[in-house]
Amino acid sequence: GAADLGPYRHFMQKEIFEQPRAVGDTLQDIESITPELFGDQAYKIFKQVDSVLVLACGTSYYAGLTAKYWIESIAQVPVSVEIASEYRYRDSVPNPNSLVVTISQSGETADTLAALKHARSLGMQHTLTICNVATSAMVRECALNFITRAGVEIGVASTKAFTTQLTALFMLALSLAQVRGRLSEEAEAQHIKALRHLPTAIGAVLALEPQIIAWAERFAGKENALFLGRGMHYPIALEGALKLKEISYIHAEAYPAGELKHGPLALVTEHMPVVVVAPHDALLEKLKSNMQEVRARGGDLYVFADADSRIASSEGTHVIRMPEHYGMLSPILHTVPLQLLSYHTACARGTDVDKPRNLAKSVTVE
Ligand code: G6P
């Protein structure tokens, strides 16, 4: 009931603000990385597998896309990520040494469950689920599991489930690296330190809400928006665009910024706001030239940058500065302002935020 909302207007807002707690609970005072985080048999299985196949839908699929960057970079294990409803119906080449990872908030999504069973029917027996519901079908079906501690998520648009999935997937990357001897003790200690600081870091991002509300008021009058990111922030741009579509009904799409010139640049006018996820990383200089391409066509830029990015506000370039640069875990931090932007844009448009039209929280039918 409304009482459960506390000071918040909607469950989605409450769930966005719960993320420091949700991520903290998912980490459970972690002090070191061990495969047992994923189950008793995890060491044996992680040792045996030579690749990862992620199967998921919706927001959970974007968590999988982000994990591909982490796992390939940290553990050097090849990863493919597939939309469950595509994988289950196409002819694929099964690899019995692959670790099949399903990602699901509910653990009941029909396509994801069917894709898992399909993979098993093709001879893939090493299965792991990252799931938010311990009693779900997905957890029962998989040999290994990691239960995210987001708690019950009521808003149809997923928020805290996503950031806790990412947290779990980062630990999976570390764990796969460790059993392969690719995680030094120093690196492990640094990653653990960054993980443990995440709840505080997310809290600092949540404090940007007033600035984001000011942007949302401008977005409310638009019919289209473009989201750009590069590298491991490209899936975060995809998730940002999905959130905006789901709850504000504004048409939004996301592009890896390097693809701008291969199509979407044709859409850029002063009516098309372009959201840019711009952390200070190796791709920043390239991203800056992508941003100039947008400005040259009169497009307005809305940039989430960290202090080191040295992107200043100017005519047509609006900047919200992220409190700190967060290295490999930066995708988790950059998710939060995009959630808030969608949420407040939807509020300004007066939509039914927690129950957007035509969508369901858990899709248990095909
Ligand atoms: C629905 C929900 C999304 C969710 C997707 C996958 O479309 O509205 O928020 O990402 O299903 O759900 P799952 O429970 O498998 O993560």
Residues whose N, C-alpha, C, O or C-beta is under 5 A from the ligand:
A	BS01	G6P	C57 G58 T59 S60 I103 S104 Q105 S106 G107 T109 V156 A157 S158 A360 K361 V363
